[in-house]
Amino acid sequence: MQKRNAIVIHHAPDLDAIGGVWLFTRFAAQEFSNAKVLFVNPGDTLSPFEIAKEKFDPQDVTHVDTGLGQFDHHTVEKSSRLICATSLVYDFLCEKQQELKQNVALKSLVSFVTEIDHFGEIDWPDAGNTRYAFMIHELIRGQELADQQSDERQLQFGLQCLDNAYNVLVQQHTANEILDSEGTTFTISAGKCLAILSKNDDVIKLAQKRGYALVIRKDPKLGNIRIKVRPDSSITLEKLHEAILIRDSVGSWYYHPSGKMLINGSRKNTSQKATLLKLNEVVALVAELYD
């Protein structure tokens, strides 16, 4: 008989319970990728009858965020520590896979889940602002409000949310590493600017968060160029758009009505053609037009 694993969490799973399942199924896939997830009342364990009914070996049943076991923090001895079920699973996996400790994106995700599980958002800036209703834990709660009859659908929704969040974190952490070591800075009347060769589009937004007034990114493989100005900048890219159209008869360019974006290539428009202009040519134009 093929060995089967089970992960047991509580009904109406929250971010922490889902986070534990996500870690096991994504980062211990050899054991848990096809694990069956079962639901019990909070604090309970899967009964011997249910274990036998599902034909599990008891040692292959893992309780997360319930049952007061290894991966449940709702015990007296653990209650004073800033931990949660997700962080307990993370620590366990890191002991088995030391390389996970170097995964900055994963560590950030686990830290966020832990903060939320301890209601840390009460200390966020402007904590009552409705923008926080769009956070991942609130979206999971919204799924519960909309579909109270299905633990499984709530779990799958949460797993997809965590997949998406992790992908973004990986992209952002990579972008920050790129910004720390690559790119050319120059100055115009509106402030300091950055020109960079990178396939990572997050470098644009993160560079603007670092204070760059204007960022030019060229994809070294595809050749596309994206140029963005901070929304609070005094300049627009209209003059640059006109100058580029004179010099570039090949590339497809979109000038955003806000005046803050000039885009050559986007996943939103699959028919755009890459420009033949080199990054330093665009930098020279910007320096000339906005000196």
C-alpha positions, 0 to 999 in steps of 0.5 A, a space after each residue: 500500500 502506498 504511504 499516505 500523509 495527513 495534515 490536520 488543521 482546525 475548521 475555518 482555517 486562518 492564515 496561521 493554519 494555512 501557513 503551516 500547510 503551505 510550508 509543508 506542501 511547498 517546502 517538504 513536497 517529497 512527503 507532503 505534496 499529496 498529503 490529505 488535509 483534514 479538519 477538526 475543531 480547534 484544539 482537537 486531534 484526529 480521533 483514532 477512529 478517523 485515522 483508521 477510517 482514512 487508513 493512515 498510519 498514526 505516525 504519518 498524521 501531522 497536526 498544525 495549529 491544533 492538538 497541542 502538539 509540536 506544531 501548535 503554539 496554544 500551550 502554556 509553555 509556548 504562550 509567552 513566546 512570539 511564535 505561531 504554528 507557521 513559525 514552528 513548522 518553519 523552524 522544523 523545516 529549517 533544521 532539516 533543510 539548512 538552506 531555507 534559513 538563507 531564503 529571505 523571502 520565506 523568512 519575511 513571509 513567516 515573520 508576517 504570519 507570526 505578526 498577524 497571529 499575535 495581532 501585531 497590526 494594531 501597531 501599524 501606522 494609521 491602524 484603522 485605515 481601510 487599506 488594511 482590509 486588502 491584506 492577505 489575512 483579511 481576504 482569507 476571513 472574507 472568504 470565510 464570510 462568503 463561503 462558510 460551508 467549505 473549509 477546503 475552499 478556504 484552505 485552497 484560497 489561502 494557499 493560492 494567496 500565499 503562493 502569490 505573496 511568496 512570488 512577490 516577495 522573491 521578486 522584491 528581495 531580488 530587486 533590492 539586491 540588484 539595486 544594491 549592486 547595479 545601475 547608473 545614477 545621474 541627476 536632472 533638475 527634478 532630482 537623482 535618477 537611475 538607469 539600469 539593465 535588468 529583467 526584474 521590473 520591481 527595481 523601478 518601484 523600489 528605486 522610486 521608494 528609495 527616492 529616485 525621481 526617475 527610473 529607466 529600466 531596459 530588459 537586457 534580453 527582450 530589449 524593452 525599456 520602461 521609464 517612470 517618474 515619481 507621481 509627486 515629481 514636477 516633470 512629465 515625460 511628454 518631451 521625452 516621448 516626442 524626442 524618442 518617436 523622432 529617433 525610434 521608428 521600430 519600437 512601440 511606445 505608450 505614453 501614459 496620460 498622467 505623464 509619469 510613465 513611458 512604456 515600451 513593452 508590457 505583459 498587458 500588451 503582447 503586440 508591442 515591439 522592443 526599441 532598438 535604442 540603447 540605455 545610454 542613448 535614453 539616459 543622454 536624452 533625459 539629461 539633455 531635456 531635463 537638465 
